[in-house]
Amino acid sequence: MKSRTPLSKVFAGREDTLPKAFQEQFLATPERGYDVVLEGVMHDIWHHPRWLKPLFVGLGLLGILVPKTGKNIPTKLVVVPGYLPNGEPYHEWNRTLSFDPPIQFNTTVVYDDRMDNLADQVGVGRFLHMVWKGEFIPPRSFTLKTVTNALQIGRLRWYLPSWLWPLLLGRVEFIQQAHEDDDNVVDVDLRILHPIFGEVFGYVGTFRAVRYPKSS
């Protein structure tokens, strides 16, 4: 039987021991009687070096990353679970960052059977397929690291050469950690490391998982 969420393999056998926020976000299924929103603040969103700003703006227009920088930006992430036509589960992680005007940054989380790992599909038409090694580190941490990247059009997918994608996209390192005193609250930290320019993008934030009545 197919897993009911794209992250099931990462947390298999540990579902009942996960921090509450992890259960709410990562194990969300369409069958649940409520929706989950992560509500909080991005303490810092940054790009470096400054002369690469036009590149970040262009990537933002393509829907690949957040094009603006700032501190203490109120942010929401809405978790929308579903099933693909072939029955495979997916999550939409739909983010709203309260810049002026607000910025939407949405991704689709799937499971890549060929790579046997998680993947984020991002960009206009979800043309960029980013494969991650997802790992739960008990008792309170979840990490993602880049495995490879692919271009996707419809059902066609082309994995980029291992020498090319780090130069184009860098390597992502992400950690989400639940608070020890309240495991419904998490801190997130993401960095993109380029082999030539070093750390070029990052954000840190704090969020609480909140339940809402099921949307119509």
ABEGO torsion letter per residue (X at the ends): XBBABAAAAAABGAAAABBAAAAAAAABBAABABBBBBBEBBABBBBOBAAAAAAAAAAAAAGABBABBEBGBBBBBBBBBBBBAAGBBBBBBBBBBBBOBBBBBBBBBBBBAAAGBBBBBBEBGGABBBBBBBBBBOAABBBBBBABBBBBBEABBBBBBAAAAAAAAEBBBBBBBBBAABAABBBBBBBBBBAAAEBABBBBBBBBBBBBBBBX
